[in-house]
Amino acid sequence: MIAYLDGKLTYKEPAYAIVDVQGVGYEVRISLQTFSALPAIPEKCRLFTYLAIREDAHVLFGFAEPGEKQLFLDLVSVSGIGPNTALVMLSSLSAAEIKQAIAAEDLRVIQGIKGIGAKTAQRVILELKDKMRKESLTGGTTQTSLLTGGSSAVRNDAISALVVMGIPRPAAEKSVETILKKQPDVTVEELIKLSLR
């Protein structure tokens, strides 16, 4: 329905961004890869979008690259994987890592993502392995750049993102604190990825 948004980035955090298009601010749920690829505020940006229509809400999901959007669509086509779970998957691993794990039938990697059990991981691999193998023959990888920030901002951004992804605040805070004690110089993206494992 809405293929992409092309406008000025007015707000961003690891879980969502707001893009101003002709005076209308669109709130868009994003993955960590997309967050890393977003320009500084208030630069112009383009997000490729998917509109999820539920009974209680219309939610826009945005992606910096068409390939990431396509992988998201592939993931939500699998029974048992909804848009939020697909977004958690794309925030836990890069698109290339997910494709590689599916093509190689690496159940351990897929199951290592928070919220993905053994049966769901098997279903993802079963339904998408042929498609991922075909794509791996034609190439196409996505690269991400990591952003760094102050530890307090990193902590708060990571906790906010985890809560938006559906993780209870106390669990998110505990996980983030544990990781920060071991790795105080971790980036927001890495902190969220580690918390989702």
N, C-alpha and C positions, 0 to 999 in steps of 0.2 A: 504494500500500500504506500509506504513512504520508503523510497529506495535509498535516499541519502539526504543529509542535511549539509548545507554549505553556508557557513556564516562565521560569526565572531565568537570565539571561546570566551565566555564570561565567568565561568567557575569550573574548577576541576578538583577532584579528590580520587583516590584509588578505586572507588566503587561507582562513581557517576560523574557526569559533566553536564554543564548547561551551555547550550549553543544558541546564540541570538541570531535568528534568521528574520530579517526585515521587521525587527521590533518584537518578535515573538520568541520567548525563551523556551527552548525544548530541553526537558530533563531527560538525559539518556544514561542508562545503565551501561557500564563499560567494564572490560577485562583489564588486567594489569598490563598486558601487551599494548592495549590501546592507550591506557594512561601514560605509559612510557613514551609513546609516539606523539602525544599531544604537544602542540607548541605552547609557548608561554602565553599567559593571559595578557592582553586582549587580542592576540593574533587571530588571523583567519584560519579556519580549519574545515575539513570535510570528514564527516563520519558516515559510513555505509550502515544503514539501519535495518532492523527487523522490528515490526510492531506486533507484540503479543497481546491478543485481545482475550481477556478473561471476563468472567461474570462481574467481578468487582473492580476491575481496573484495565486501562490500556497502558502498556509499558513499552517504551522504546528501548531497544538494545542497540548500541552503536559500536562500530569497529573501524579502526584506522585503515585496514586493508581489506579488499574484497575477498582475499583468500581466507582470512580469519572469519569473515561473515559466512562464507560457504561452509567452513568446518563447523561453525555454530549450527547452521541449518542441517548439516549432516547429523550432528549429535542429537538435535531435538527430534529428528525423524525416528530415532531409536525409542522403542517402547520403554517407558520408565525414566526417560531423560527429559526433563522440562527445561525451559529457558534458564531458570536460576541454576540448576545443576550444570548445564552446559557452560554457563558463565564461570562457575566455580572451577570447572575443568580447565577452561582457557586461562584462568588466573593462576592455577596451580602449576601448569606446564605450558610451554610454548606450543604453538600450533604444530611446529615441526616435530616436537617431542611426542605429541599426541598421535600424529599421523604415523610416525615411526613405530610407536608402541602398538598401534592397531595393526599395521602392516606386518609387524614381526610377531603378532599374537602374544605380546608380552603382558600377560594377565596381571603380573605383580605391579607393574607401573600404573596401569589403569586403576587397579584396586587400591593403590596407594593414595589416591585422591580422596579427600574427605567427602563422605556421603556416598561413595561408590562401593557397593558390596560385591561379593563374588559373582552372584547371578547377573547383576547389572553389567559388570565388567565383561563377563562372557558374552552377554547379549550385544554390547557395543562392538566387541571384536567380531562376533559372528556376522552382524549386519553390515559392518563397514570395512572389513578387511580387504575384500576384493576391490572396492572403490579406492582405498588408500594405496593399495599396491599398484593400481593403474596410474594414479597420480604420481607416485614415487618414480615411476618410469619416465614420466614427462618432466620431472623436476618441480621446482617451486618451493622455496623456503622463506620463512619470515624471520627477520632478525629484530631483536629488541635492544634498546639502550636503557641502562638503569640510571635512575636519578637518585641523588643523595640529598639528605637534609639533616637538620638538627635532630638529636635523639628524641626530644620531647615531641616535636612535630611528627617524626617518623612513628613513634608509639601511638599518638592520637589518630593519625591517618590510618594506620593499620587496624586499630581497634574499630574505628568507624566503618571501614570497608568490610571487616569481618561481620559486624553486626548487620550491615545492609545485606550481606550474603546469607543471612539467616542463622548465624551462630550466636548463641546467647552471650550477652555482654560479659558476665563473670567468666565464662569459659574463654572468651576472646582475650580478656585482660590477663588471665592466668597464662595462657599460651604465649602471648606477646612478651610478658615479663620474663618467662622462662628462657625464651630465645634471646632476648636482649641481654640477659645476664651472661650468656655464653658467647654472644656475638654483638658487642655494643656498637660496632660500626656497620651493621647491616642496613641495606636500603629498604625502603617501604615495600617495594615489590618482592624482594627476597623474604622479608619478614612475613608478609601475607602468605607467600608460597609455603614457607616452612610451617606456618600455623595451620595451613589447610592439610598438612600431611598427617 
